[in-house]
């Protein structure tokens, strides 16, 4: 995966949802878009980029990817438990 391209893509999605007056709804919109339209390889790559520092991610994109990372961690913990 080309991480630089993924960062540009998620930032563009974030730009669209940043028009939402409620920032939480904007973050939820980006997160939902990533869940619905990005294949798992793309989601995994952007989460790994976020976990490595997330260089280049806009605030809304960073928050959305953080949400995906937290969900993934919770799922993994519930499967391990």
C-alpha positions as CSV (number, residue, x, y, z in Angstrom):
1,X,0.0,0.0,0.0
2,X,1.2,3.5,-0.8
3,X,0.7,5.2,2.6
4,X,1.2,8.7,1.2
5,X,-1.7,8.1,-1.2
6,X,-3.9,6.7,1.7
7,X,-3.1,9.8,3.8
8,X,-4.2,12.0,0.9
9,X,-7.4,10.0,0.4
10,X,-8.4,10.0,4.1
11,X,-7.6,13.7,4.3
12,X,-9.9,14.4,1.3
13,X,-12.6,12.4,3.0
14,X,-12.0,14.4,6.1
15,X,-12.2,17.7,4.2
16,X,-15.7,16.7,3.0
17,X,-16.9,15.8,6.5
18,X,-15.3,18.8,8.1
19,X,-18.2,20.9,6.9
20,X,-20.3,19.1,9.5
21,X,-21.2,21.6,12.3
22,X,-20.7,18.9,15.0
23,X,-17.1,17.6,14.9
24,X,-18.2,14.3,16.4
25,X,-20.6,13.7,13.5
26,X,-17.8,14.6,11.0
27,X,-15.4,12.1,12.6
28,X,-18.2,9.5,12.6
29,X,-18.8,10.2,8.9
30,X,-15.1,9.6,8.0
31,X,-15.0,6.5,10.2
32,X,-18.1,5.1,8.5
33,X,-16.8,5.9,5.1
34,X,-13.5,4.0,5.8
35,X,-15.5,1.0,7.2
36,X,-17.8,0.8,4.2
37,X,-15.7,1.7,1.2
38,X,-12.1,0.9,2.0
39,X,-10.9,-2.7,1.8
40,X,-9.4,-4.2,4.9
41,X,-5.8,-3.9,3.5
42,X,-6.3,-0.1,3.1
43,X,-7.8,0.2,6.6
44,X,-5.0,-1.9,8.1
45,X,-2.3,0.2,6.4
46,X,-3.8,3.6,7.5
47,X,-4.2,2.2,11.1
48,X,-0.5,1.1,11.1
49,X,0.5,4.5,9.8
50,X,-1.5,6.2,12.6
51,X,0.1,3.9,15.2
52,X,3.5,4.9,13.9
53,X,2.8,8.6,14.4
54,X,0.3,9.4,11.7
55,X,2.4,11.9,9.8
56,X,0.3,14.1,7.5
57,X,-3.1,13.1,8.8
58,X,-5.5,16.0,9.3
59,X,-7.2,16.3,12.7
60,X,-10.5,14.8,11.6
61,X,-8.7,12.0,9.7
62,X,-6.5,11.3,12.7
63,X,-9.6,11.1,15.0
64,X,-11.4,8.8,12.6
65,X,-8.4,6.4,12.2
66,X,-7.9,6.5,16.0
67,X,-11.5,5.4,16.3
68,X,-10.9,2.5,13.9
69,X,-7.7,1.5,15.7
70,X,-9.6,1.5,19.1
71,X,-12.3,-0.7,17.6
72,X,-9.8,-3.1,16.2
73,X,-8.0,-3.3,19.6
74,X,-11.3,-3.9,21.4
75,X,-12.3,-6.7,19.0
76,X,-9.0,-8.3,19.3
77,X,-9.2,-8.2,23.1
78,X,-12.7,-9.7,23.1
79,X,-11.5,-12.5,20.8
80,X,-8.5,-13.2,23.1
81,X,-10.6,-13.1,26.3
